[in-house]
Amino acid sequence: MPRAAGGMGPGAPAAAAAAVEVPGTVLESLPNALYRVQLETEARPQVVAHVSGAAALRRILPGEAVVVELLAYDPGRGRIVRRRF
C-alpha cells in the first residue's frame, strides 16, 4: 500500500505529532554516533541524542548549539534535527 504524501499517512507513528523541539548545546560525543546534549530547559537538563537526516552528513562537535526533538514516550532520548546559529 503506498504511503500518503508528507509521511503522515496511516503508517506514521502517533508520537511524531507530539515531538517538541528544544534548543541545547552538545556536551560530548559518545560511541555509536550518539551525543550528550545539555538542554536549555529546567525540566530535563541532559539527554542522549542521535543525528537525523542531512545533519548526519556533517560532523557535530562538542560546544555546538543544536535543536533537539524530544518525543513524549522517552524524554531522556532525542534527535538532533539541526544546528542553531
MDAnalysis code that builds the backbone (N, CA, C; Angstrom):
import MDAnalysis as mda
import numpy as np

u = mda.Universe.empty(255, n_residues=85, atom_resindex=np.repeat(np.arange(85), 3), trajectory=True)
u.add_TopologyAttr("name", ["N", "CA", "C"] * 85)
u.add_TopologyAttr("resid", np.arange(1, 86))
u.add_TopologyAttr("resname", ["MET", "PRO", "ARG", "ALA", "ALA", "GLY", "GLY", "MET", "GLY", "PRO", "GLY", "ALA", "PRO", "ALA", "ALA", "ALA", "ALA", "ALA", "ALA", "VAL", "GLU", "VAL", "PRO", "GLY", "THR", "VAL", "LEU", "GLU", "SER", "LEU", "PRO", "ASN", "ALA", "LEU", "TYR", "ARG", "VAL", "GLN", "LEU", "GLU", "THR", "GLU", "ALA", "ARG", "PRO", "GLN", "VAL", "VAL", "ALA", "HIS", "VAL", "SER", "GLY", "ALA", "ALA", "ALA", "LEU", "ARG", "ARG", "ILE", "LEU", "PRO", "GLY", "GLU", "ALA", "VAL", "VAL", "VAL", "GLU", "LEU", "LEU", "ALA", "TYR", "ASP", "PRO", "GLY", "ARG", "GLY", "ARG", "ILE", "VAL", "ARG", "ARG", "ARG", "PHE"])
u.atoms.positions = np.array([
    [0.848, -1.173, 0.000],
    [0.000, 0.000, 0.000],
    [0.892, 1.234, 0.000],
    [0.696, 2.188, -0.899],
    [1.543, 3.376, -0.945],
    [1.277, 4.292, 0.239],
    [2.328, 4.997, 0.636],
    [2.206, 5.932, 1.755],
    [1.658, 7.258, 1.264],
    [1.008, 7.960, 2.154],
    [0.460, 9.277, 1.826],
    [1.582, 10.300, 1.711],
    [1.388, 11.337, 0.917],
    [2.390, 12.383, 0.753],
    [2.603, 13.100, 2.078],
    [3.852, 13.421, 2.389],
    [4.170, 14.127, 3.619],
    [4.522, 13.201, 4.761],
    [4.373, 11.895, 4.597],
    [4.787, 10.952, 5.609],
    [3.845, 10.823, 6.797],
    [2.718, 11.486, 6.808],
    [1.800, 11.412, 7.940],
    [0.586, 10.550, 7.594],
    [0.811, 9.476, 6.883],
    [-0.264, 8.581, 6.483],
    [-0.640, 7.636, 7.600],
    [-1.404, 6.606, 7.280],
    [-1.863, 5.678, 8.311],
    [-0.730, 4.895, 8.960],
    [0.417, 4.764, 8.304],
    [1.535, 4.025, 8.872],
    [2.470, 4.874, 9.705],
    [2.226, 6.173, 9.786],
    [3.106, 7.062, 10.545],
    [2.872, 6.883, 12.042],
    [3.954, 6.944, 12.855],
    [3.773, 6.789, 14.297],
    [3.005, 7.958, 14.900],
    [2.181, 7.676, 15.885],
    [1.378, 8.715, 16.514],
    [2.237, 9.692, 17.302],
    [3.403, 9.248, 17.808],
    [4.263, 10.107, 18.622],
    [4.949, 11.185, 17.793],
    [4.973, 11.031, 16.474],
    [5.635, 12.026, 15.634],
    [4.960, 13.385, 15.760],
    [3.664, 13.402, 15.973],
    [2.947, 14.663, 16.113],
    [3.195, 15.296, 17.485],
    [3.631, 14.505, 18.465],
    [3.827, 15.002, 19.820],
    [5.274, 15.410, 20.085],
    [6.106, 15.518, 19.073],
    [7.513, 15.873, 19.261],
    [7.635, 17.349, 19.619],
    [8.609, 17.646, 20.497],
    [8.861, 19.008, 20.945],
    [10.301, 19.361, 20.607],
    [10.512, 20.518, 19.985],
    [11.875, 20.962, 19.654],
    [12.390, 21.868, 20.756],
    [13.601, 21.554, 21.253],
    [14.204, 22.276, 22.369],
    [15.640, 22.640, 21.993],
    [16.074, 23.885, 22.239],
    [17.470, 24.240, 21.970],
    [18.393, 23.647, 23.029],
    [19.625, 23.358, 22.622],
    [20.598, 22.798, 23.546],
    [22.016, 22.954, 23.027],
    [22.975, 22.450, 23.810],
    [24.394, 22.505, 23.461],
    [24.992, 21.120, 23.615],
    [25.786, 20.686, 22.643],
    [26.412, 19.373, 22.682],
    [27.518, 19.385, 23.734],
    [27.459, 18.431, 24.684],
    [28.476, 18.327, 25.724],
    [29.600, 17.397, 25.325],
    [29.241, 16.212, 24.794],
    [30.263, 15.245, 24.408],
    [29.745, 14.311, 23.328],
    [30.691, 13.743, 22.616],
    [30.385, 12.754, 21.595],
    [30.526, 11.371, 22.222],
    [29.525, 10.529, 22.044],
    [29.514, 9.182, 22.598],
    [29.692, 8.157, 21.485],
    [29.960, 6.899, 21.835],
    [30.061, 5.866, 20.793],
    [28.747, 5.676, 20.048],
    [28.823, 5.064, 18.880],
    [27.663, 4.728, 18.045],
    [26.894, 5.959, 17.571],
    [27.597, 7.037, 17.267],
    [27.010, 8.259, 16.705],
    [25.965, 8.883, 17.622],
    [26.177, 8.796, 18.922],
    [25.298, 9.433, 19.898],
    [26.010, 10.634, 20.502],
    [25.210, 11.565, 21.030],
    [25.754, 12.779, 21.639],
    [25.009, 13.063, 22.938],
    [25.737, 13.566, 23.942],
    [25.103, 14.042, 25.169],
    [24.861, 15.534, 25.000],
    [23.608, 15.953, 25.165],
    [23.215, 17.339, 24.899],
    [22.649, 17.966, 26.169],
    [23.145, 19.152, 26.520],
    [22.625, 19.954, 27.628],
    [21.499, 20.817, 27.085],
    [20.286, 20.628, 27.603],
    [19.132, 21.384, 27.125],
    [19.014, 22.708, 27.865],
    [18.321, 23.653, 27.250],
    [18.122, 24.963, 27.857],
    [16.803, 25.028, 28.621],
    [16.336, 23.892, 29.123],
    [15.120, 23.851, 29.923],
    [15.446, 23.252, 31.284],
    [14.640, 23.561, 32.278],
    [14.871, 23.035, 33.611],
    [14.250, 21.651, 33.795],
    [13.265, 21.305, 32.978],
    [12.544, 20.042, 33.133],
    [13.456, 18.834, 32.955],
    [14.275, 18.824, 31.943],
    [15.194, 17.710, 31.663],
    [16.528, 18.329, 31.285],
    [17.525, 18.332, 32.176],
    [18.770, 19.055, 31.896],
    [19.639, 18.440, 30.797],
    [19.702, 17.096, 30.705],
    [20.548, 16.447, 29.703],
    [19.809, 15.291, 29.056],
    [20.099, 15.074, 27.758],
    [19.546, 13.933, 27.036],
    [20.643, 13.326, 26.173],
    [20.425, 12.094, 25.751],
    [21.287, 11.434, 24.776],
    [20.558, 11.518, 23.445],
    [21.240, 12.003, 22.411],
    [20.572, 12.236, 21.128],
    [21.407, 11.684, 19.975],
    [20.720, 11.321, 18.905],
    [21.389, 10.934, 17.662],
    [21.071, 11.984, 16.596],
    [21.834, 11.970, 15.522],
    [21.661, 12.963, 14.462],
    [20.723, 12.395, 13.415],
    [19.829, 13.247, 12.894],
    [18.869, 12.777, 11.903],
    [19.100, 13.430, 10.555],
    [18.676, 12.733, 9.523],
    [18.630, 13.283, 8.170],
    [19.933, 13.815, 7.631],
    [19.851, 14.942, 6.919],
    [21.010, 15.532, 6.261],
    [22.031, 16.056, 7.266],
    [21.598, 16.322, 8.496],
    [22.535, 16.776, 9.522],
    [23.555, 15.689, 9.846],
    [23.223, 14.430, 9.561],
    [24.140, 13.329, 9.843],
    [25.352, 13.350, 8.921],
    [25.277, 14.048, 7.815],
    [26.393, 14.106, 6.882],
    [27.491, 15.051, 7.354],
    [27.172, 15.891, 8.323],
    [28.151, 16.835, 8.852],
    [28.532, 16.436, 10.259],
    [29.769, 16.666, 10.614],
    [30.245, 16.330, 11.950],
    [29.778, 17.378, 12.951],
    [29.291, 16.918, 14.075],
    [28.865, 17.803, 15.147],
    [29.890, 17.680, 16.265],
    [30.400, 18.806, 16.722],
    [31.456, 18.830, 17.728],
    [30.918, 19.317, 19.062],
    [31.560, 18.929, 20.165],
    [31.145, 19.433, 21.478],
    [31.220, 20.961, 21.523],
    [30.228, 21.567, 22.146],
    [30.149, 23.016, 22.239],
    [29.233, 23.651, 21.211],
    [28.802, 22.891, 20.214],
    [27.928, 23.448, 19.187],
    [26.496, 23.563, 19.687],
    [25.815, 24.627, 19.262],
    [24.409, 24.842, 19.598],
    [23.549, 24.094, 18.586],
    [22.601, 23.300, 19.086],
    [21.751, 22.481, 18.225],
    [20.298, 22.586, 18.682],
    [19.400, 22.071, 17.852],
    [17.988, 21.945, 18.210],
    [17.689, 20.450, 18.289],
    [17.136, 20.021, 19.429],
    [16.856, 18.609, 19.681],
    [15.344, 18.403, 19.692],
    [14.907, 17.351, 19.030],
    [13.493, 16.973, 19.013],
    [13.295, 15.870, 20.047],
    [12.456, 16.123, 21.042],
    [12.164, 15.149, 22.090],
    [10.802, 14.536, 21.837],
    [10.696, 13.233, 22.038],
    [9.428, 12.547, 21.865],
    [8.792, 12.285, 23.223],
    [7.480, 12.221, 23.256],
    [6.748, 12.074, 24.507],
    [7.008, 10.730, 25.182],
    [7.237, 9.657, 24.427],
    [7.366, 8.344, 25.031],
    [8.713, 8.103, 25.684],
    [9.766, 8.890, 25.369],
    [11.067, 8.736, 26.022],
    [11.758, 10.094, 26.081],
    [11.500, 10.894, 27.104],
    [12.082, 12.239, 27.180],
    [13.579, 12.256, 27.467],
    [14.179, 11.111, 27.769],
    [15.617, 11.045, 28.020],
    [16.444, 10.879, 26.761],
    [15.779, 10.654, 25.634],
    [16.462, 10.486, 24.352],
    [15.877, 11.473, 23.354],
    [16.680, 11.849, 22.373],
    [16.202, 12.796, 21.385],
    [16.897, 12.647, 20.057],
    [16.561, 13.552, 19.151],
    [17.132, 13.533, 17.803],
    [17.568, 14.956, 17.482],
    [18.832, 15.112, 17.082],
    [19.346, 16.425, 16.684],
    [18.853, 16.690, 15.279],
    [18.010, 17.720, 15.123],
    [17.411, 17.996, 13.825],
    [18.155, 19.067, 13.044],
    [18.839, 19.977, 13.724],
    [19.618, 20.984, 13.009],
    [20.531, 21.733, 13.978],
    [21.462, 22.477, 13.388],
    [22.318, 23.366, 14.176],
    [21.601, 24.668, 14.416],
    [21.975, 25.330, 15.496],
    [21.429, 26.644, 15.800],
    [22.510, 27.674, 15.544],
    [22.165, 28.754, 14.887],
    [23.156, 29.788, 14.575],
    [22.926, 31.028, 15.361],
])
